[in-house]
């Protein structure tokens, strides 16, 4: 319960910074290097108690940092991550693909649940969309298909930490912050509130393909199927009762490399 309250407290504190512009890549790298050097010993500790203490320290420092937006951004981001990591609810990764969407729930190094659902941005577009942009009826048809698939999932802990993975989620974040050209350093680790997902979804569903392709932050090859992907992700967050999700630009290769590195270490 203490961890849940800390996690909630951190997320409330992060709401205003999350709406600020994402710092540029160089500023983020500088801030991350500085903070990890100062807290080097604390970042290396893995037990939940140490993670909770570090989250509190980072949050306190973030609140006192007024003159360096990049440092403040990283402090808030890492405080939220460590607060969630210290809990028992674990992490729920949502990987929105073209043909399917994967849900993986784990705690530390243990996978508790995983399932692949036959809903993806390409599959839903091919099944439900005939107009450009998609009509209101087509948008609702997508939601209905997604809701039906999500109904097969079990209930997850209310304070589970959500992470969105892959191109649909990273594109929603990049468009929401007009990150052009796409910059993984500015996208990875960002907080994507549900209201931002809804705002970007509404914009995507109101524009024809030619105009979607030139939106700042849009990867043109995703422009035709991103409205369906946005509807899928928004419906999933709503179904889970989530206020948003952390964004990950990392994929399977990063996980394999991390696993091999830890094995060797």
C-alpha positions as CSV (number, residue, x, y, z in Angstrom):
1,X,0.0,0.0,0.0
2,X,2.9,2.4,0.8
3,X,4.4,1.8,-2.6
4,X,1.0,2.4,-4.3
5,X,0.7,5.8,-2.5
6,X,4.2,6.8,-3.4
7,X,3.6,5.8,-7.1
8,X,0.4,7.9,-7.1
9,X,2.1,10.8,-5.4
10,X,4.9,10.8,-8.0
11,X,2.5,10.5,-11.0
12,X,0.5,13.5,-9.6
13,X,3.7,15.5,-9.3
14,X,4.7,14.6,-12.8
15,X,1.5,15.7,-14.5
16,X,2.5,19.3,-15.2
17,X,6.1,18.4,-16.3
18,X,4.8,15.8,-18.6
19,X,2.9,18.5,-20.6
20,X,6.1,20.5,-21.1
21,X,8.1,20.2,-24.3
22,X,10.3,17.1,-24.3
23,X,14.0,18.3,-24.0
24,X,16.2,17.8,-27.0
25,X,18.4,14.7,-27.2
26,X,21.7,16.4,-26.2
27,X,20.1,18.0,-23.1
28,X,18.6,14.6,-22.1
29,X,21.9,12.8,-22.4
30,X,23.6,15.5,-20.4
31,X,21.0,15.4,-17.7
32,X,20.9,11.6,-17.5
33,X,24.7,11.4,-17.2
34,X,24.8,14.0,-14.5
35,X,22.0,12.4,-12.4
36,X,23.5,8.9,-12.8
37,X,26.9,10.1,-11.7
38,X,25.5,11.9,-8.6
39,X,23.3,8.9,-7.6
40,X,25.6,6.2,-9.0
41,X,25.5,4.1,-5.8
42,X,21.8,4.5,-5.3
43,X,21.0,3.5,-8.9
44,X,22.9,0.2,-8.5
45,X,20.7,-0.9,-5.5
46,X,18.0,-3.3,-6.5
47,X,15.9,-4.0,-3.4
48,X,12.5,-2.4,-3.2
49,X,13.2,-0.4,-0.1
50,X,16.2,1.3,-1.7
51,X,14.2,1.9,-4.9
52,X,11.4,3.6,-2.8
53,X,14.0,5.8,-1.0
54,X,15.6,6.8,-4.3
55,X,12.2,7.7,-5.8
56,X,11.6,10.0,-2.9
57,X,15.0,11.6,-3.2
58,X,14.6,12.2,-7.0
59,X,11.2,13.6,-6.6
60,X,12.4,16.0,-3.9
61,X,15.3,17.1,-6.2
62,X,12.9,17.6,-9.1
63,X,10.7,19.9,-7.1
64,X,13.7,22.0,-6.2
65,X,15.1,22.2,-9.7
66,X,13.8,25.3,-11.5
67,X,16.6,26.4,-13.8
68,X,17.3,23.2,-15.8
69,X,14.2,21.7,-17.6
70,X,16.1,18.6,-18.8
71,X,17.4,17.7,-15.4
72,X,14.0,18.3,-13.9
73,X,12.4,16.1,-16.6
74,X,14.7,13.2,-16.0
75,X,14.4,13.4,-12.2
76,X,10.6,13.2,-12.4
77,X,10.7,10.4,-15.0
78,X,13.1,8.3,-13.0
79,X,11.3,8.9,-9.8
80,X,8.1,7.6,-11.3
81,X,9.9,4.5,-12.7
82,X,11.6,3.6,-9.4
83,X,8.4,4.1,-7.4
84,X,6.6,1.7,-9.7
85,X,9.5,-0.8,-9.8
86,X,9.5,-1.0,-6.0
87,X,5.9,-2.3,-6.0
88,X,4.5,-5.8,-6.2
89,X,2.0,-5.1,-9.0
90,X,4.7,-5.3,-11.7
91,X,4.7,-4.1,-15.2
92,X,2.3,-4.7,-18.1
93,X,3.8,-4.2,-21.5
94,X,1.4,-3.6,-24.4
95,X,3.0,-4.2,-27.8
96,X,0.7,-2.9,-30.6
97,X,1.6,-4.5,-33.9
98,X,0.2,-4.6,-37.3
99,X,-1.6,-8.0,-37.1
100,X,-1.7,-8.6,-33.3
101,X,-1.2,-6.9,-30.0
102,X,0.7,-8.6,-27.2
103,X,0.1,-8.2,-23.5
104,X,2.8,-9.3,-21.1
105,X,2.5,-8.9,-17.3
106,X,5.7,-9.5,-15.3
107,X,7.3,-8.7,-12.0
108,X,11.0,-8.2,-11.9
109,X,12.4,-11.2,-14.0
110,X,9.2,-13.3,-13.7
111,X,6.6,-13.4,-16.5
112,X,3.2,-13.8,-14.8
113,X,1.0,-13.7,-17.9
114,X,1.3,-13.3,-21.7
115,X,-1.2,-13.3,-24.5
116,X,-1.4,-12.3,-28.1
117,X,-4.7,-10.9,-29.4
118,X,-5.7,-10.8,-33.0
119,X,-6.1,-7.1,-33.1
120,X,-3.5,-4.8,-34.7
121,X,-3.4,-1.6,-36.7
122,X,-3.2,-3.2,-40.1
123,X,-5.7,-6.0,-39.3
124,X,-8.3,-3.5,-37.9
125,X,-7.8,-1.1,-40.8
126,X,-8.4,-3.9,-43.3
127,X,-11.4,-5.2,-41.4
128,X,-13.2,-2.0,-40.5
129,X,-12.1,1.0,-42.6
130,X,-13.4,1.8,-46.1
131,X,-13.3,5.7,-45.9
132,X,-10.5,8.2,-45.6
133,X,-10.5,9.5,-43.0
134,X,-12.4,6.7,-41.1
135,X,-16.0,7.6,-40.5
136,X,-17.5,7.7,-37.0
137,X,-19.2,4.4,-37.6
138,X,-15.9,2.8,-38.6
139,X,-14.2,4.2,-35.6
140,X,-16.8,2.7,-33.3
141,X,-16.6,-0.6,-35.2
142,X,-12.8,-0.7,-34.4
143,X,-13.6,0.0,-30.7
144,X,-16.1,-2.8,-30.6
145,X,-13.7,-5.3,-32.1
146,X,-11.0,-4.2,-29.6
147,X,-13.3,-4.3,-26.6
148,X,-14.4,-7.9,-27.6
149,X,-10.7,-9.0,-27.7
150,X,-9.8,-7.2,-24.4
151,X,-12.7,-8.9,-22.6
152,X,-10.7,-12.1,-22.8
153,X,-7.9,-10.7,-20.6
154,X,-7.7,-11.3,-16.9
155,X,-7.9,-8.5,-14.3
156,X,-4.6,-6.9,-13.6
157,X,-3.5,-5.2,-10.4
158,X,-4.9,-1.6,-10.2
159,X,-1.5,-0.1,-9.7
160,X,0.3,-2.1,-12.4
161,X,2.8,-0.1,-14.4
162,X,1.9,0.2,-18.1
163,X,4.5,0.5,-20.8
164,X,3.6,0.9,-24.5
165,X,5.9,-0.7,-27.0
166,X,6.5,-0.4,-30.7
167,X,5.7,2.0,-33.5
168,X,2.1,2.9,-32.8
169,X,2.8,4.1,-29.3
170,X,6.0,5.9,-30.1
171,X,4.3,7.6,-33.1
172,X,1.5,8.8,-30.9
173,X,4.0,10.3,-28.5
174,X,6.1,11.9,-31.3
175,X,3.1,13.4,-33.0
176,X,1.7,14.7,-29.7
177,X,5.0,16.5,-29.0
178,X,5.7,17.4,-32.7
179,X,9.1,15.6,-32.6
180,X,10.4,16.1,-36.1
181,X,12.5,14.3,-37.3
182,X,11.8,11.3,-35.1
183,X,14.3,11.2,-32.2
184,X,14.3,8.0,-30.1
185,X,16.2,9.7,-27.3
186,X,13.3,12.2,-26.8
187,X,10.6,9.5,-27.2
188,X,12.0,6.7,-25.0
189,X,10.8,6.9,-21.4
190,X,8.2,9.6,-22.1
191,X,4.9,9.7,-20.3
192,X,1.8,9.4,-22.6
193,X,-1.4,10.4,-20.8
194,X,-4.7,9.0,-21.9
195,X,-5.9,12.5,-22.8
196,X,-3.0,13.0,-25.1
197,X,-3.8,9.7,-26.8
198,X,-7.4,10.8,-27.3
199,X,-6.3,14.2,-28.6
200,X,-3.9,12.7,-31.2
201,X,-6.4,10.0,-32.1
202,X,-9.1,12.7,-32.8
203,X,-6.7,14.6,-35.0
204,X,-5.6,11.5,-37.0
205,X,-9.3,10.4,-37.5
206,X,-10.2,13.9,-38.8
207,X,-7.4,14.2,-41.5
208,X,-7.2,12.4,-44.9
209,X,-4.1,10.2,-45.5
210,X,-2.2,12.9,-47.5
211,X,-2.4,15.3,-44.5
212,X,-1.6,12.6,-42.0
213,X,1.6,11.8,-43.8
214,X,3.0,15.3,-43.3
215,X,2.2,15.7,-39.6
216,X,5.2,16.5,-37.5
217,X,6.3,13.3,-35.8
218,X,4.6,11.0,-38.3
219,X,6.4,8.2,-39.9
220,X,4.8,8.3,-43.3
221,X,4.6,4.5,-43.8
222,X,2.4,4.3,-40.7
223,X,0.0,7.1,-41.7
224,X,-2.6,4.8,-43.3
225,X,-3.0,2.5,-40.3
226,X,-2.2,4.8,-37.3
227,X,-5.8,5.9,-36.8
228,X,-6.8,2.3,-36.1
229,X,-3.7,1.9,-33.9
230,X,-4.6,5.0,-31.9
231,X,-8.1,3.8,-31.4
232,X,-6.8,0.4,-30.3
233,X,-4.4,1.9,-27.8
234,X,-6.9,4.4,-26.4
235,X,-9.5,1.7,-26.0
236,X,-6.9,-0.6,-24.2
237,X,-6.0,2.2,-21.7
238,X,-9.6,2.9,-21.0
239,X,-10.4,-0.8,-20.5
240,X,-7.5,-1.1,-18.1
241,X,-8.5,2.0,-16.2
242,X,-5.1,3.5,-16.8
243,X,-4.3,7.2,-16.8
244,X,-1.6,6.7,-19.4
245,X,1.5,4.7,-20.2
246,X,5.3,5.0,-20.2
247,X,6.6,4.9,-23.8
248,X,9.4,2.5,-24.8
249,X,11.4,2.8,-28.0
250,X,13.2,-0.4,-27.1
251,X,12.3,-3.8,-28.5
252,X,13.1,-7.5,-28.4
253,X,16.8,-7.0,-29.4
254,X,17.3,-4.7,-26.4
255,X,15.8,-7.3,-24.1
256,X,18.0,-10.1,-25.5
257,X,21.1,-7.9,-25.1
258,X,20.2,-7.0,-21.6
259,X,19.6,-10.6,-20.7
260,X,22.9,-11.7,-22.2
261,X,24.8,-8.9,-20.5
262,X,23.3,-9.8,-17.1
263,X,24.1,-13.4,-17.6
264,X,27.7,-12.6,-18.4
265,X,28.0,-10.2,-15.5
